[in-house]
Amino acid sequence: GAGGGGSFSNKSWSAKGQGSGKGPDFEDRDAGKGPGGLQGFVPPPPGALHGSGPLPGTKALTGPYLGKGSQLLKVWSMPEDIGHEEGIRTAIVMGDRVCTGGADYRLLLWRGDQQLGGGLALGQDNEVNFSSTVTALMWHAGSKFLFCGLEDGQIRGFRQEPFAELSLAGHTAAIMSLLIHEGVLLSGSLDGSVRAWRYDDAAGAFNCVATLPISLGPVYALHLQLPDGLWVGSQQGISVLGLQSLQPVGKIDSSAPVVAMLPYEGSVLVAFGNGVVKVFSASGQEQFSHGPVGEHTTNTAVAVVRHPHANKDVLLCGQEFGYVTAYDIPDFRPRGTFTTGYGGEVTSIISMGADGIFATFGGAGDVVIWRWERA
């Protein structure tokens, strides 16, 4: 899910790095300790887990391993007795809260809790139960609506003040991306379509005003390229639609599915499922292509976060097997690779403000909070 304004930087959180792993197989009190809690254990590179060992010299391509004692501090990881019972599929920032959607059909709301000693944890605040897996989330600060896309194709909307609860039916497969532009809700689905929904004040409901079939297959991501572009990331590339006409104006073919599209300094960063990251101009011209390199051969979730001490923007590429590779951008120099310590893929990464704090979420139901330290 796209969207979500707000920042956690008004809280003066400092981190101490305690907390147990979520998952019965190990205690994980420090970054860089892998399964079994063995002293000095460094997890194998991802290639070792699926048969192909690392090639000589590939380490340099994804940077050093950012384990215990590195510039990356593991602040907290969610204890196994709280949170989702199955994998987390999506997560967003919602004002001063974090919102997670799971394969356990639940939406959980979390607040940041100060811990003794100045650490930071997430405490559960609220929950909503659904009839299907939560696959996309979007918080719209302007209307105070939280939109939840479900695997069965439904979209649900919630507002606390004044209370409202909406249901938007029409899609026939999982909702993967949601965004709002000028009062119109846009939804992208694995059914290979984008729908546009407009709020009808009189009826107190959203009506579907357009259904746009996407020729490049199931839709995974939506990106607004203002003033007039809607980029639709799909199984076989990117369709570009005119926002006013909602008609196709161009396309970018790809052999790998689009995982995410992020705006960056007037350009668009596009992550593909095969570990490739490309940069396109606003008009769709390819400016740069990176990967796949070394062991970075998948992308499952990406985010741009600030490294306050290096004074750099860092692109975090979440992958299978809990791996994340960090690149300084715009030069794509690898800062290093780390592992969440959980086996599932990384399904979401969110920045939690300017202090270099971010969180990773995964297919094992795991939540880990991290902070960049002085190198």
Salt bridges, closest charged atoms under 4 A:
GLU27 OE1 - ARG29 NH2 3.44
ASP28 OD2 - LYS74 NZ 2.34
ASP30 OD2 - LYS33 NZ 3.73
ASP30 OD2 - LYS68 NZ 3.86
GLU85 OE2 - ARG106 NH2 3.87
ASP96 OD1 - ARG97 NH1 3.25
ASP104 OD1 - HIS84 ND1 2.99
ASP104 OD2 - ARG106 NE 3.14
ASP113 OD1 - ARG111 NE 2.99
ASP125 OD2 - ARG97 NE 2.51
ASP125 OD1 - ARG111 NH1 3.16
GLU127 OE1 - ARG106 NH1 3.11
GLU151 OE2 - ARG89 NH1 3.29
GLU165 OE2 - ARG156 NH2 2.93
GLU182 OE1 - HIS181 NE2 3.75
ASP191 OD2 - HIS171 ND1 2.91
ASP253 OD1 - LYS251 NZ 3.41
GLU286 OE1 - LYS278 NZ 3.14
ASP313 OD1 - ARG306 NH1 2.87
ASP328 OD2 - ARG333 NH2 2.98
ASP328 OD1 - ARG335 NE 2.72
ASP331 OD2 - LYS312 NZ 3.83
GLU373 OE2 - ARG371 NE 2.70
